[in-house]
Amino acid sequence: MTRSMSTQPSRLPLITAAASFGFLVTQLDVTIVNVALDAIGDAFGAPTAQLQWVVDAYVLALAAMLLSAGAIGDRVGPKRAFLAGLVLFGLASAACGFATGPLSLILARVAQGAAGALLIPPSLALIAHAAHGDDRRRAAAVGWWTAAGGVSIAAGPVLGGLLVETLGWRWVFFVNLPLCAAGAVLALLVAPATPAKPKVPLDLPGQALAVVAVTLLVGGLIEGGHRGWGGWPSSAVVVGVALAFAFVVFERHARHPAMPLSVFRSRPAWSAVVVGSALNFTYYGLIFVLGLYMLRTLHWSPGKAGLAFLPLTATFIVSNLASGSLVGRFGARVVTSGGVLVAACGYALTARLGPESGVLDMLPGFALIPGGMGLAIPALTSGLLANVDRHDAGAASGVLNACRQVGGAAGVAIFGAFAGAGIAGGLRTSAIVATAMLIAAAGVLLAPGRKE
């Protein structure tokens, strides 16, 4: 055992590369499908509402299953869970590609999202096991892992457009097959047989409660953003919140909880969840409003709007890669809080945009927002992993990523509502709210009493 652990740091880059394939394919499928929706609609004669659920079904299943995926990964071992996730994601992608109608495609997207959830917590757990005891190398590895997701989100629309124009819309799903195969082969070759959590039964009632709560929350937020808040979307959100509280109460008394609440009694752990949720809330919400602003207020073409977002992506990747070395030098708390404040400055600059603004007016904010987030997210993830037992790394990262997904959906819904009264004014209000939220989040991190 001693020898195995001592050899792991030298294998960490390859293990990180293998783990990054999991995050790459899950994030790729968030964006690559958008450019294929018109072609899918033409092929199936599907209305807009069904096409929207081709996108939303994936996001909903991914968010709903993240916490359960983390608990399962801890119990069966991260390597086994990760390999199973890659196989299932590949099979679900093939089912999407061979779909014969809108309903079969939406159901396959649900399966794809659920399989994607099985990739994220175990991939982080693989990194946590491989870098055990080495905070600097773990932070650098998480930075590369996060950057892989940033690259795939940016590449999704470009790659999807090329595939739709040359090979047809089905290839936006078939492209996942070689990526999953490459990740599985690399994981088999380099990832050690990571130990599973001591054998305890799965908390099936708790996991079911969590899945229903997140499904109602995210589903209600998505539909509220599309259809308005009358009727079932608002009811779904209220019931989802109530079930989330019920889940926490249930887990406090569960013998073998799916979410070990003791993990989140430490301030670094719970503050990572709070700050991560705020980052996703502000970013995804403002990106949604910015898209409306460019297309409907500035009357830009989709191509010009897409190019305007490129600085967001480029800065995100660079800061992701810089985050690890900065964490090793200054610590996770300093880098996370610094990144949050940099992003807040970007939102404050974005609040100045108006109906006559141009690309040059956007660039300062578009550089600072992803620059700050790219520093903060790997640092807070690494800080969370440093403060939990490695046998709970999957569950802890599952909670973090599930809360971030809910935060992103809530941001789109709430900032979208701001834009409903006027897009330019809604953008300004959204940017001001985002600035205030991140200043408050930085306050949580910097408040006295928080240990590194």
ABEGO torsion letter per residue (X at the ends): XAAAAAAAAAAAAAAAAAAAAAAAAAAAAAAAAAAAAAAAAAAAGBBAAAAAAAAAAAAAAAAAAAAAAAAAAAAAEAAAAAAAAAAAAAAAAAAAAABABAAAAAAAAAAAAAAAAAAAAAAAAAAAAAABGBAAAAAAAAAAAAAAAAAAAAAAAAAAAAAAAAAEAAAAAAAAAAAAAAAAAAAAAABBBBBBBBBBBBBAAAAAAAAAAAAAAAAAAAAAAAAEABEAAAAAAAAAAAAAAAAAAAAAABABBABBAAAAABAAAAAAAAAAAAAAAAAAAAAAAAAAAAAAAAGBBAAAAAAAAAAAAAAAAAAAAAAAAAAAAAEAAAAAAAAAAAAAAAAAAAAABBAABBAAAAAAAAAAAAAAAAAAAAAAAAAAAAABBAAAAAAAAAAAAAAAAAAAAAAAAAAAAAAAAEAAAAAAAAAAAAAAAAAAAAAAAABBGBBX
